[in-house]
Amino acid sequence: MPYYKPGNWVPHCTAAMDLALDKLSPAMEVCRNSSTFGRVRLSAAGLVSVGPTQELYTFPVTGDGACK
């Protein structure tokens, strides 16, 4: 798969699939408050469509953890 070739792979974590828009904010809050992965640095949150995979939007995160 081309996604895993050197220079192409980006560490990520799928937080949810088929998430209704009204569930997005609560889901982000659960991720934000989770200690499952320990201390991490979030640089962006994105929306992706699968089949075929297509990045729909990326939300950069500022230094204070707020989405721009």
DSSP file (Angstrom, degrees, kcal/mol; ACC not computed):
  #  RESIDUE AA STRUCTURE BP1 BP2  ACC     N-H-->O    O-->H-N    N-H-->O    O-->H-N    TCO  KAPPA ALPHA  PHI   PSI    X-CA   Y-CA   Z-CA
    1    1 A M    >         0   0    0      0, 0.0     3,-1.2     0, 0.0     4,-0.2   0.000 360.0 360.0 360.0 135.7    0.0    0.0    0.0
    2    2 A P  G >   +     0   0    0      0, 0.0     3,-1.2     0, 0.0     6,-0.1   0.741 360.0  72.1 -65.7 -21.8    1.4    3.4   -0.9
    3    3 A Y  G 3  S+     0   0    0      1,-0.2     7,-0.1     5,-0.1     4,-0.0   0.789  99.7  46.3 -62.6 -27.1    0.2    4.8    2.5
    4    4 A Y  G <  S+     0   0    0     -3,-1.2    -1,-0.2     4,-0.1     3,-0.1   0.350  84.3 113.8-102.3   5.1    3.0    2.9    4.3
    5    5 A K  S X> S-     0   0    0     -3,-1.2     3,-2.4    -4,-0.2     4,-1.0  -0.440  84.9 -78.3 -73.3 151.6    5.9    3.7    2.0
    6    6 A P  T 34 S+     0   0    0      0, 0.0    -1,-0.1     0, 0.0    -2,-0.1  -0.207 119.8  17.6 -51.1 133.9    8.7    5.8    3.5
    7    7 A G  T 34 S+     0   0    0      2,-0.2    -2,-0.1    -3,-0.1    -3,-0.1   0.289 115.7  73.0  87.3 -10.3    7.8    9.5    3.6
    8    8 A N  T <4  +     0   0    0     -3,-2.4     2,-0.2    -6,-0.1    -4,-0.1   0.735  69.1  93.4-105.2 -29.1    4.0    8.8    3.2
    9    9 A W     <  -     0   0    0     -4,-1.0    -2,-0.2    -5,-0.1    -5,-0.1  -0.483  50.2-171.0 -76.2 133.0    3.0    7.4    6.5
   10   10 A V        -     0   0    0     -2,-0.2    -1,-0.0    -7,-0.1    -2,-0.0  -0.988  29.9-115.5-120.7 122.5    1.6    9.9    9.1
   11   11 A P        +     0   0    0      0, 0.0     2,-0.3     0, 0.0     0, 0.0  -0.309  52.4 156.7 -54.8 135.5    1.0    8.6   12.6
   12   12 A H        -     0   0    0      2,-0.0     2,-0.4     0, 0.0    -3,-0.0  -0.953  37.0-142.5-154.2 169.6   -2.7    8.8   13.3
   13   13 A C        -     0   0    0     -2,-0.3     2,-0.7     0, 0.0     0, 0.0  -0.948  18.6-136.9-141.7 118.6   -5.5    7.4   15.4
   14   14 A T        -     0   0    0     -2,-0.4     3,-0.1     1,-0.2    -2,-0.0  -0.670  22.8-179.2 -76.0 117.0   -9.0    6.7   14.1
   15   15 A A        -     0   0    0     -2,-0.7     2,-0.3     1,-0.3    -1,-0.2   0.780  61.3  -9.3 -89.6 -29.7  -11.3    8.0   16.9
   16   16 A A        -     0   0    0      3,-0.0     2,-0.4     0, 0.0    -1,-0.3  -0.986  53.6-147.0-164.2 155.2  -14.6    7.2   15.2
   17   17 A M  S    S+     0   0    0     -2,-0.3    -3,-0.0     1,-0.2     0, 0.0  -0.979  82.6   9.3-128.9 145.8  -16.3    6.0   12.0
   18   18 A D  S    S+     0   0    0     -2,-0.4     2,-0.5     1,-0.2    -1,-0.2   0.895  83.8 175.9  55.4  44.4  -19.7    7.0   10.7
   19   19 A L        -     0   0    0     -3,-0.2    -1,-0.2     1,-0.0     2,-0.1  -0.686  29.0-126.9 -86.6 126.4  -20.0    9.6   13.4
   20   20 A A    >   -     0   0    0     -2,-0.5     3,-2.2     1,-0.1     4,-0.5  -0.424  24.2-115.6 -68.1 146.7  -23.1   11.9   13.2
   21   21 A L  G >  S+     0   0    0      1,-0.3     3,-1.3     2,-0.2     4,-0.5   0.839 115.0  57.4 -55.0 -37.6  -22.3   15.6   13.2
   22   22 A D  G 3  S+     0   0    0      1,-0.2    -1,-0.3     2,-0.1    -2,-0.0   0.615 105.3  52.9 -71.7  -9.5  -24.0   16.1   16.6
   23   23 A K  G <> S+     0   0    0     -3,-2.2     4,-2.1     2,-0.1    -1,-0.2   0.478  85.7  86.9 -99.1  -5.7  -21.7   13.5   18.1
   24   24 A L  H <> S+     0   0    0     -3,-1.3     4,-2.4    -4,-0.5     5,-0.2   0.939  88.6  46.0 -62.8 -50.2  -18.5   15.2   16.9
   25   25 A S  H  > S+     0   0    0     -4,-0.5     4,-2.0     1,-0.2    -1,-0.2   0.930 114.2  47.1 -62.4 -47.5  -18.0   17.5   19.8
   26   26 A P  H  > S+     0   0    0      0, 0.0     4,-2.0     0, 0.0    -1,-0.2   0.887 112.3  51.8 -61.8 -35.7  -18.7   14.9   22.5
   27   27 A A  H  X S+     0   0    0     -4,-2.1     4,-2.2     2,-0.2    -2,-0.2   0.911 108.9  49.6 -66.2 -41.9  -16.3   12.5   20.7
   28   28 A M  H  X S+     0   0    0     -4,-2.4     4,-2.6     1,-0.2    -1,-0.2   0.874 109.4  52.9 -63.4 -37.0  -13.5   15.1   20.6
   29   29 A E  H  X S+     0   0    0     -4,-2.0     4,-1.9     2,-0.2    -1,-0.2   0.893 107.5  50.8 -66.0 -40.2  -14.1   15.7   24.4
   30   30 A V  H  X S+     0   0    0     -4,-2.0     4,-0.7     2,-0.2    -2,-0.2   0.928 112.8  46.5 -62.0 -44.9  -13.7   12.0   25.1
   31   31 A C  H >< S+     0   0    0     -4,-2.2     3,-0.8     1,-0.2    -2,-0.2   0.918 111.3  52.1 -62.7 -43.2  -10.5   11.9   23.2
   32   32 A R  H 3< S+     0   0    0     -4,-2.6    -1,-0.2     1,-0.2    -2,-0.2   0.849 114.8  41.1 -62.6 -36.0   -9.2   15.1   24.8
   33   33 A N  H 3< S+     0   0    0     -4,-1.9    -1,-0.2    -5,-0.1    -2,-0.2   0.468  91.7 110.7 -93.2  -3.0   -9.8   13.7   28.3
   34   34 A S    <<  -     0   0    0     -3,-0.8     3,-0.1    -4,-0.7    -3,-0.0  -0.468  46.1-169.0 -76.2 142.0   -8.6   10.2   27.7
   35   35 A S    >   +     0   0    0     -2,-0.2     3,-1.0     1,-0.1    -1,-0.1   0.207  58.8 109.7-107.4  12.5   -5.4    8.9   29.3
   36   36 A T  T 3  S+     0   0    0      1,-0.3    -1,-0.1    -5,-0.1     3,-0.1   0.871  86.3  32.4 -55.8 -42.5   -5.4    5.8   27.1
   37   37 A F  T 3  S-     0   0    0      1,-0.3    -1,-0.3    -3,-0.1    -2,-0.1   0.367 104.4-133.5-100.2   5.2   -2.4    6.9   25.0
   38   38 A G    <   -     0   0    0     -3,-1.0     2,-0.4     2,-0.0    -1,-0.3  -0.378  64.2  -8.4  73.6-158.5   -0.5    8.8   27.7
   39   39 A R  S    S+     0   0    0     -3,-0.1     2,-0.3    -2,-0.1    -4,-0.0  -0.587  77.4 168.8 -76.7 127.5    0.8   12.2   26.9
   40   40 A V        -     0   0    0     -2,-0.4     2,-0.5     2,-0.0    -2,-0.0  -0.876  34.6-126.6-133.3 165.5    0.6   13.1   23.2
   41   41 A R        -     0   0    0     -2,-0.3     2,-0.5     0, 0.0    -2,-0.0  -0.967  22.1-155.9-115.7 114.9    1.0   16.2   21.0
   42   42 A L        +     0   0    0     -2,-0.5    23,-0.1     1,-0.2     3,-0.1  -0.796  20.1 169.4 -92.0 123.7   -2.0   16.8   18.7
   43   43 A S        -     0   0    0     -2,-0.5    18,-2.1     1,-0.4     2,-0.3   0.672  64.7  -7.8-105.5 -23.8   -1.1   18.8   15.6
   44   44 A A  E     -A   60   0A   0     16,-0.3     2,-0.4    23,-0.0    -1,-0.4  -0.982  49.7-142.5-166.0 156.5   -4.4   18.5   13.7
   45   45 A A  E     -A   59   0A   0     14,-2.1    14,-4.1    -2,-0.3     2,-0.3  -0.983  30.2-170.1-122.4 139.9   -7.8   16.8   13.6
   46   46 A G  E     -A   58   0A   0     -2,-0.4     2,-0.5    12,-0.3    12,-0.2  -0.910  24.7-135.1-134.9 158.9   -9.2   15.7   10.3
   47   47 A L  E     -A   57   0A   0     10,-3.0     9,-2.8    -2,-0.3    10,-1.5  -0.956  29.4-176.1-110.2 128.4  -12.2   14.4    8.5
   48   48 A V  E     -A   55   0A   0     -2,-0.5     2,-0.4     7,-0.2     7,-0.2  -0.978  18.5-148.3-130.0 137.3  -11.6   11.6    6.1
   49   49 A S  E   > -A   54   0A   0      5,-3.0     5,-2.9    -2,-0.4     2,-0.3  -0.854  20.4-150.4 -98.4 138.6  -14.0    9.8    3.7
   50   50 A V  T   5 +     0   0    0     -2,-0.4     3,-0.2     3,-0.3    -2,-0.0  -0.865  61.5  67.3-113.7 148.8  -13.2    6.1    3.1
   51   51 A G  T   5S+     0   0    0     -2,-0.3    -1,-0.2     0, 0.0     2,-0.1   0.984 128.4  16.3  79.7  65.6  -13.9    4.0    0.0
   52   52 A P  T   5S-     0   0    0      0, 0.0     2,-0.2     0, 0.0    -3,-0.1   0.621 112.6-120.2 -78.8 156.9  -11.9    5.6   -1.7
   53   53 A T  T   5 +     0   0    0     -3,-0.2     2,-0.3    -2,-0.1    -3,-0.3  -0.441  41.9 167.4 -66.6 128.5   -9.9    7.4    1.0
   54   54 A Q  E   < -A   49   0A   0     -5,-2.9    -5,-3.0    -2,-0.2     2,-0.5  -0.959  35.2-130.6-146.7 124.3  -10.2   11.1    0.6
   55   55 A E  E     -A   48   0A   0     -2,-0.3    -7,-0.2    -7,-0.2     3,-0.1  -0.638  25.0-178.7 -74.2 121.8   -9.1   13.8    3.1
   56   56 A L  E     -     0   0A   0     -9,-2.8     2,-0.3    -2,-0.5    -8,-0.2   0.864  61.0 -14.6 -90.4 -41.3  -12.1   16.2    3.4
   57   57 A Y  E     -A   47   0A   0    -10,-1.5   -10,-3.0     2,-0.0     2,-0.4  -0.969  51.5-149.7-163.1 145.7  -10.8   18.7    5.9
   58   58 A T  E     -A   46   0A   0     -2,-0.3   -12,-0.3   -12,-0.2   -14,-0.0  -0.987   8.6-155.6-121.5 131.6   -7.9   19.2    8.3
   59   59 A F  E     -A   45   0A   0    -14,-4.1   -14,-2.1    -2,-0.4    -2,-0.0  -0.892  16.6-144.8-105.2 101.5   -8.3   21.3   11.4
   60   60 A P  E     -A   44   0A   0      0, 0.0     8,-2.5     0, 0.0     2,-0.5  -0.337  13.5-136.5 -62.5 148.7   -4.9   22.6   12.6
   61   61 A V  B     -B   67   0B   0    -18,-2.1     6,-0.2     6,-0.2     5,-0.0  -0.920  12.9-135.9-111.1 133.3   -4.5   22.8   16.4
   62   62 A T    >   -     0   0    0      4,-3.3     3,-2.1    -2,-0.5    -1,-0.0  -0.215  35.1 -92.2 -78.6 174.5   -2.9   25.8   18.0
   63   63 A G  T 3  S+     0   0    0      1,-0.3    -1,-0.1     2,-0.1    -2,-0.0   0.736 126.4  55.6 -60.2 -24.9   -0.3   25.7   20.8
   64   64 A D  T 3  S-     0   0    0      2,-0.1    -1,-0.3     1,-0.0     3,-0.1   0.391 122.0-105.0 -91.0   4.8   -3.1   26.0   23.4
   65   65 A G  S <  S+     0   0    0     -3,-2.1     2,-0.3     1,-0.3    -2,-0.1   0.485  77.4 134.0  89.1   3.2   -4.9   23.0   22.0
   66   66 A A        -     0   0    0      1,-0.0    -4,-3.3    -5,-0.0    -1,-0.3  -0.661  58.4-118.9 -88.6 141.8   -7.7   25.0   20.2
   67   67 A C  B      B   61   0B   0     -2,-0.3    -6,-0.2    -6,-0.2   -23,-0.0  -0.603 360.0 360.0 -75.7 137.4   -8.7   24.2   16.7
   68   68 A K              0   0    0     -8,-2.5    -1,-0.1    -2,-0.3    -7,-0.1   0.455 360.0 360.0 -77.8 360.0   -8.1   27.1   14.3
